[in-house]
């Protein structure tokens, strides 16, 4: 049904001849089959019944069949029976003959037939208007020879020509039927124009029928298949495109809100404005154009201009208007700057414009402060479940920044104790929108209330306690809000950066030296990233080029370069400076291709842990796929410097890791599920093998090993003290350190995960290129198409039935999805903790292994010198009085916080640098585009 509607709307000349074959095809397609589900069968029956009632009268049928017969695309009439085809062409012969005989066929035509009958050269003479008259060859002037011998040979010629109109019509129809049919993609009116000399009488008849439109919806040139358009505007000067606006989807009265500054060399060249309707995957449709003559503008004055859009081929058609606000002002030298406002913000027009707008771009990215929000608790929330309780969680949103808290099950007084940090871009403050939801497995979450924080009301560098009542719901949220000044963050050119200045570098080194280890514990260090250039990038545009820009991310801090247009070897030469809040953060550098109307195309990515950086080294990094599991095309050149305080970094390791902004919801993946299962199995097999090894000592499989184990067991048990537990954990750390320093690698297990990820990479890339939604996503898409179809055919009762059926079915699918995602995440968490413990002892991250040695050494010393009862007493007193000393403290587990900084085997593979291949094989290059 959607294809049928689209076909009618996309036709440039949607004539009435399309209706009969399209109607017959729809009747055939809506016949129910054995394989159809009950719901689909009901829908088909309803549509088939409605279509069967349409175009049933004899008058309507005859008109539509004759129109289809006169369309050279459908003249075979395969949708009719042979008897109906014969009857239809008999009607065509009759109407053509009547037209030749000057009969009334519903359209009055006064025809004066030339003596001797009509000839193919001259055609019939009539008094129809110029619009109705088909094209024909111009009438030739009668020659002298024709005047002299005309009477002699006219009789012979007349005897060879059918004398009756009916015979002439039959001959034309027979020749028309025997000719090859016109392809469906061709234009029937154009065909009749070129064949009018061959079929002069049928051409007239066809013109009368094919001039009737087959739909009340204008063609795609003006409207899209949804009855609206997706307009965008092109601006050209002297034949060169200088600006292209964004696309406003599904709107016939778009408001762009865009501003652009154009450099013009002379005012004599008018500004040519063209409006197009964007069609994904197809050629965009022209919607009108107009000229703006710059010489008519006044200098230094804003002028509101209304341009009437016209089609040069049909100048009498009114295609709407375009409103501009134009300012003409002098530029340096003889240049002129024409500024147009379409109501938005700065938009690129060319490479030079991007460079001019770099200052604006830089200011828009930099934040002025940090807003820390601690979500403490909720009180007396509204019960949403049948048991009189709720499973509440909270969503925070400030501009594009979004967070989601954990879910507290079965309570009306939840205790969250979580902290979230937002970037504050507006010095005057801003608003944080807060919504509370009840988590429901298998169906849509229930809304429980909302509240808003106006940050402009709070003083900076001070913590504010808020009790916010929920609007549109019940209960109160307790929050702590703190506004602090922005840390060191900047964007500069390569020639101007702070670490290249010896004096400024010395000041930074002094700020993070060991003597200031306990001053401002949140300020761990600073990182400076020089984004130099990239080489050999993937071509993302059809022109064989790309429009690359680079995004640099550190946790939730994100900055980006300008775009270099039409270049596979861009040079950015930008310097980014970030404040380091956690030395275990990973610096992510991603290269994208800028697209006009869609999200940017992914070109490549690298992930670099801050602790792996060699200061001051300019290095080429091979770009990886979006999943960081395999290579893609291109390299990027970076130079990174990290300065940090080791004591602050160590203490920061023992507090919760910063939560990332809410990203896309996780989805079920067969590859991820299988990978996580294999990782868990490896961890379990390690425990089983360890148990078997210990059991072999008891079984005396190896007498020497059993004797050594027995002696060690007796000595340890006889001399056991509590301090020996942390001391024993130091032994594998020391042993692995000796092996690594001697050149032996103790991390072969990571290679297994790397091979597994490489096997999966093709599947991930295939999903990126040709995404196949899960059953619930596919059902959602089909339901959206179904809703559009029902709306167009006005089956309200079917809509109600589909909605009720769909809700029950979708609830089951969502329940299955939630279970699969929970299993997938649980397997990942279990495997990750096992791998992180192993990687701590394997010295995967030396800083963390040394930190573990220090912690175990301190624990051994404390337990050795201080009796256990005092240690347990101190621990208990701290736990009992913690809430009294600080009612709003955020609980944490130091051991789990430490392990969260240790990378899992998957992360180790993702963070590993790829070797640069000077001549990579095209078969090994994997292209990845975001969904």
HUPEQUI-V85741 format. One record per pair of residues at least 4 apart in sequence whose ideal C-beta (glycine too) atoms are under 7 Angstrom apart, sorted by the first residue. I is the first residue (numbers start at 1). GAP is how many residues later the second one is. Records with the same first field share a line. If there is no record, write none. Layout:
# HUPEQUI-V85741
I=GAP, GAP
This chain:
# HUPEQUI-V85741
1=4, 788
2=4, 783, 786, 787
3=4
4=4, 18, 22
5=4, 220, 787
6=4, 219
7=4
8=6, 10, 206, 207, 209
9=208, 211, 214, 216
10=210, 215
11=7, 208
12=207, 209
13=174, 176
14=4, 199, 200, 201, 205
15=56, 173, 195, 197, 198, 199
16=48, 51, 193, 196, 197, 198
17=50, 51, 53, 54, 57, 171, 193
18=4, 196
19=4, 45, 195
20=4, 44, 45, 48, 59
21=4, 47, 53, 58
22=4
23=4, 28, 31, 32
24=4, 55
25=4
26=4, 25
27=21, 24, 25
30=14, 17, 18, 21
31=13, 17
32=4, 9, 12, 13
36=4, 5, 8
37=4
38=4
39=4, 763, 766
40=4
41=4
42=4
43=4, 755
44=4
45=4
46=4, 749, 752
47=4, 746
48=4
50=743
55=5, 6, 9
57=4
58=4
59=4
60=4
61=4
62=4, 29
63=4
64=4
65=4, 15, 23
66=4, 22, 25, 26, 29, 143
67=4, 142, 143
68=6, 9
69=6, 8, 19, 20, 23
70=22, 132, 135, 136, 139, 140
71=4, 117, 139
72=109, 110, 116, 119
73=108, 109, 111, 115
75=101, 102, 106
76=105
77=8, 11
80=4, 5, 8
82=4
83=4
84=4
85=4
86=4
87=4
88=4
89=4, 84
90=4
91=4
92=4, 81
93=4, 73, 76, 77, 80
94=4
95=4, 10, 110
96=4, 73, 76, 77, 105, 106, 109
97=4, 68, 69, 72
98=5, 7
99=6, 10, 102, 105, 106
100=18, 24, 65, 68, 69, 101
101=64
102=7, 8, 9
104=4
107=101
109=17, 19
110=16, 17
111=13, 14, 15
112=13
113=4, 5, 11
114=4, 8, 11
116=38, 42
117=41, 44, 46
118=4, 5, 6
122=17
123=13, 77
128=4, 5
129=4
132=75
134=62, 66, 69, 70, 73
135=58, 61
136=60, 61, 64
137=60
142=4, 5
144=4
145=4
146=4
149=4
150=4
153=4
154=4
155=4
156=4
157=4
162=5, 6, 9
163=4
165=4
166=4
167=4
168=4, 33
169=4, 32
170=4
171=4
172=4, 27, 29, 30
173=4, 29
174=4
175=4
176=23, 26
182=4, 6, 9
186=5
187=4
188=4, 22
189=4, 21
190=4
191=4
192=4, 11, 14, 15
195=4, 8
196=4, 7
199=4
201=4
202=4
203=4
204=4
205=4
206=4
207=4
217=6, 10
218=4, 5
220=4, 65
221=64, 65
222=65, 97
223=4, 5, 6
224=4, 5, 6, 53
226=24
228=22, 23, 24
229=23, 48, 58
230=17, 18, 19, 20, 47, 48
231=17, 23, 44, 45, 46, 56
232=12, 13, 14, 15, 44, 46, 365
233=12, 40, 42, 89
234=7, 10, 40, 42
235=7, 8, 36, 38
236=4, 5, 6, 36
237=5, 27, 32, 34
238=31
242=20, 107, 108
243=17, 19, 106
244=352
245=11, 13, 97
246=10, 12, 351
247=31, 350
248=6, 8
255=88
256=86, 87, 88
257=85, 86, 87
258=84, 85, 86, 89
259=80, 82, 85, 86, 87
260=80, 87, 89
261=76, 78
262=76, 87
263=68, 72, 74
264=5, 30, 72, 74
265=70
267=27, 28, 69
268=27
270=21, 22, 23, 24
271=21, 23
272=17, 19
273=16, 17, 19, 34, 49
274=15
275=12, 13, 14, 34, 47
276=8, 9, 10, 11
277=7, 8, 10
278=6, 319
279=4, 5, 6
287=22, 32
288=21, 22, 23, 31, 32
289=20, 21
290=17, 18, 19, 20, 32
292=13, 15
294=34, 44
297=6, 29, 31
298=5, 30
299=29, 30, 31
300=29
302=23, 25
303=23
304=19, 21
305=19, 21
306=15, 17
307=14, 15, 17
308=13
309=10, 11, 12, 13
310=5, 9
311=6, 8
324=16, 18
325=15, 16
326=12, 14
327=12
328=8, 10
329=8
330=6
331=4, 5, 6
346=11, 14
348=5, 6, 215
349=4
350=215
351=4, 213, 214
352=4
353=4
354=4, 208, 209
355=207
357=4
358=4, 204
359=4
360=4
361=4, 201
362=4, 129
365=126, 194, 195
366=123, 125
367=56, 57, 58, 119, 122
368=56, 57, 59, 118
369=55, 91, 114, 115, 116, 117
370=51, 53, 54, 114, 116
371=50, 51, 53, 84, 110, 112
372=47, 49, 110
373=23, 47, 59, 106, 108
374=45, 105, 106, 514, 516
375=19, 30, 41, 43, 104
376=40, 41, 102, 103, 104, 512
377=36, 37, 38, 39, 101
378=14, 35, 36, 97, 99
379=34, 96, 97, 99
380=32, 33, 94, 95, 96
381=9, 11, 31, 55, 67, 93, 94
382=8, 66, 67, 91, 92, 93
383=5, 6, 7, 29
384=6, 54, 62, 64
385=4, 5
389=21, 22, 23
390=22, 48, 58
391=16, 18, 19, 47, 48
392=16, 22, 44, 45, 46, 56
393=11, 12, 13, 14, 44, 46
394=11, 40, 42
395=7, 9, 40, 42
396=6, 7, 24, 36, 38
397=5, 36
398=24, 32, 34
401=21, 22, 260
402=259, 260
403=17, 256, 258, 259
404=258
405=11, 13
406=10, 12
407=32
408=6, 7, 8
417=473, 474
418=472
419=471
420=239
421=135, 237
422=10
424=6, 31, 59
426=4
428=28
429=25, 26, 27
430=25
431=21, 22, 23, 24
432=20, 21, 23
433=19
434=16, 17, 18, 19, 43
435=15
436=12, 13, 34, 37
437=8, 9, 10, 11
438=7, 8, 10
439=6
440=4, 5, 6
441=374, 377
442=369, 372, 373, 376
443=368, 371
448=22, 25
449=21, 22, 23, 24, 25, 26
450=20, 21, 22
451=17, 18, 19, 20, 26
453=28
455=28
458=6, 23, 25
460=23, 24, 25
461=23
463=17, 19
464=17
465=15
466=13, 15
467=9, 11
468=8, 9, 11
469=7
470=4, 5, 6, 7
480=408
487=36, 92
488=38, 89, 91
489=68, 88, 89, 90
490=87
491=68, 83, 85
492=4, 5, 83
493=80, 81, 82
494=36, 79, 80, 81
497=31, 78
498=6, 79
499=6, 29, 142
501=4
502=4
503=4
504=4
505=4
506=4
507=4
508=4, 18, 135
509=4, 134
511=5
512=4, 13, 131, 132, 133
514=131, 133
517=128, 130, 131
521=127, 130
522=59
523=56
524=56, 57, 58, 59, 120, 121, 124, 125, 128
525=55, 58, 117, 118, 119, 120
526=51, 53, 54, 117
527=27, 51, 53, 60, 83, 113, 114, 115
528=47, 49, 112, 113
529=23, 47, 58, 109, 111
530=45, 108, 109
531=19, 21, 30, 41, 43, 45, 107
532=41, 86, 105, 106, 107
533=36, 37, 38, 39, 104
534=14, 35, 36, 57, 100, 101, 102
535=34, 99, 100
536=32, 97, 98, 99
537=9, 11, 31, 54, 66, 96, 97
538=8, 65, 94, 95, 96, 389
539=5, 6, 7, 29
540=6, 53, 61, 63
541=4, 5
545=21, 22, 23
546=22, 47, 57
547=16, 18, 19, 46, 47
548=16, 19, 22, 43, 44, 45, 55
549=11, 12, 13, 14, 43, 45
550=10, 11, 22, 39, 41
551=7, 9, 39, 41
552=7, 8, 24, 37
553=4, 5, 35
554=24, 31, 33
555=26, 27, 30, 103
556=102, 104, 105
557=21
559=17
561=11, 13
563=31
564=6, 8
580=5, 30, 64
581=77
582=70, 75, 76
583=27, 28, 61, 66
584=27, 69, 317
585=25
586=21, 22, 23, 325
587=21, 23
588=17, 19
589=17, 47, 49
590=15
591=12, 13, 32, 45
592=8, 9, 10, 11
593=7, 8, 10
594=6
595=5, 6
599=331
601=328, 329
602=24, 326, 327, 328
603=31
604=19, 20, 28, 30
605=18, 19, 21, 23
606=15, 17, 18, 30
607=21, 303, 304
608=4, 5
609=302
610=32
611=234, 236
613=27, 29
615=26, 27
616=23, 25
617=22
618=19, 21
619=19
620=15, 17, 296
621=14, 15, 17, 292
622=9, 13, 292, 294
623=9, 11, 12, 13
624=4, 6, 7, 8, 290
625=4, 5, 7, 136, 140, 301, 303
626=142, 302, 304
627=134, 137
628=282
629=128, 129, 131, 132, 135, 280, 281
630=128, 131, 296
631=283, 293, 295
632=293, 294, 295, 296
633=292
635=281
644=5
645=4
646=4
647=4
648=4
649=4
650=201
653=198, 244, 245, 248
654=240, 243, 244
655=237, 242
656=236, 241
657=240, 243, 244
666=155, 159
667=107
668=106, 149, 152, 153, 156
669=4
670=4
671=4, 89, 92, 93
672=4, 152
673=4, 151
674=4
675=4, 81, 85
676=4, 148, 151, 152, 155
677=4, 150
678=4, 78
679=4, 152
680=4, 147, 150, 151
681=4
682=4
683=4, 148, 151
684=4
685=4
686=4
687=4
688=4
689=4
690=4
691=4
692=4
695=4
696=5, 6
697=8, 9, 12
700=6
702=4
703=4
704=4
705=4
706=4
707=4
708=4
709=4
710=4
711=4
712=4
713=4
714=4
715=4
716=4
720=4
722=141, 146
723=4, 137, 140, 141
724=4
726=4, 130, 133, 134, 137
727=133
729=127
730=4, 123, 126
731=4
732=4, 109
733=4, 108, 116, 119, 120
734=4
735=4
736=4, 10, 105, 106, 107
737=4, 106
738=4
739=5, 7
740=4, 6, 103
746=96
747=95, 97
749=156
750=4, 155, 158, 159
751=4
752=4
753=4, 152, 153, 156
754=4, 155
755=4
756=4
757=4, 149, 152
760=4
761=4, 165
762=4
763=4
764=4
765=4, 161, 163
766=4
767=4, 5
768=160, 161, 162, 163
769=160
771=160
773=4, 5, 8
774=4
775=4, 38
776=4, 34, 37, 38, 41
777=4
778=4
779=4, 31, 34
780=4
781=4
782=4
783=4, 23
784=4
785=4
786=4, 16
787=4
788=4
789=4
790=5, 8, 9
795=4
796=4
797=4
798=4
799=4
800=4
801=4
802=4
803=4
805=4
806=4
807=4
808=4
809=4
810=4
811=4
812=4
813=4
814=4
815=4
816=4
817=4
818=4
819=4
820=4
821=4
822=4
823=4
824=4
825=4
826=4
827=4
828=4
829=4
830=4
831=4
832=4, 72
833=4, 66
834=4
835=4, 69, 70
836=4, 63, 66, 68
837=62
838=4
839=5, 63, 64, 69
840=8, 9, 12, 62
843=6
844=59, 64
845=4, 57, 58
846=4
847=4
848=4, 53, 54
849=4
850=4
851=4
852=4
853=4
854=4
855=4
856=4
857=4
858=4
859=4
860=4
861=4
862=4, 9
863=8
866=4, 5
868=4
869=4
870=4
871=4
872=4
873=4
874=4
875=4
876=4
877=4
878=4
881=4
882=4, 7
883=4
892=5
893=4
894=4
895=4
896=4
903=4, 5, 8
905=4
906=4
907=4
908=4
920=4, 5
